[in-house]
Amino acid sequence: MNNQATTKTNPLPFENPADNQRSIIRILARLIAVLTLLLAGSLATTYYALATIEISLPPDPSQGALLKRDVKGPSEVYTFALWHYQQLQHWAKAGHLDYKQNIDDLVPLITPAFKGFLDRDYRIRLDRGELNNRIRHLEPHGDMHYEDSRIQALGSGTWVVMADYVVKEWYLGEEIKQIPLRYYLRVVKTPVTAKNRFGLRMDGYYDEPERLEKKEKKS
């Protein structure tokens, strides 16, 4: 009876202590390997998130802001359209060289449909002789700071931006055009890529450009 009372159950699988020690070492090694893989995955995910996260800030952050990932604010859409449309229409050397080059450079930032439209516009202007030795520059017309009235949301990640410019052109060094125009630019949301970190693309014209002089007389 006393021998049965003092007998203890061995919790380890082997009677030999050396075998038990080797078994424990194997279990710990596997556990360490699993934890190492989980840590590596966590570090890789964190690095990717830090490298690709996009944050949009409103024009006046002093009023506070609720930031949401993948949500494009109107001010961001407005700035995107103004900056890149001006880049598209800037012919520093000559239209027959710069216009086509600008279109190709902006491919990641314009939709295929708008790219097709611009290519056709380039060929038509080139055939008419409107690009040879012609320099073009778009200057902001008046105060173009962001206002809610300058952008309209159409829904489904689509906006219309009203961009006011003075279109200036020179031919063989002589100024031949200086017209204030309002462009109605359509912008659409698109997935963020390595070549397009904005998550936006220009999608063409929502309406025909209007001379600002006529609009000012109406108002």
C-alpha angles and dihedrals in degrees: 000000000000092000091052091049094052096045112110126203113240108231092197121087096233133056092212111081091213092057091049091051092052090048092052091048091053092050092049091047091054091047091051090049092052092048091048091054092048091049092049091050092048092050092048092050092048092049092050092048092050091048096050107029114121124203126190120202125199119238092257110037091171087083091058129250140223106221119205125180117247092012113123117210121217092244091055092050090048094051092046093053096045096047099046097040089054088050091051093053098044110109105179098169108020136326095240088060107030101041095058092042091051091051092052093045092053097049093114089053100047131061121249089248092055090045089056091049092050093047090053091046090051093052093047093050091045092052090049092051093242095130107045113109090348123136121198133189132176117213124189112260113225122319106347099176115138119283129168089238091063095067133048125195113221095184132247092067096306129125139177116220123198107215120185118204141162105231111213125184134181129196117199089341096310121112109240103166139035112161129157109224137176114218123201104212123189116216126187134193117249136175116278114253137174089264096040112044092163096071088220137102135191109242102187136265122333091196140356117286116262130212108245093214090065093046091050091053091052094051 
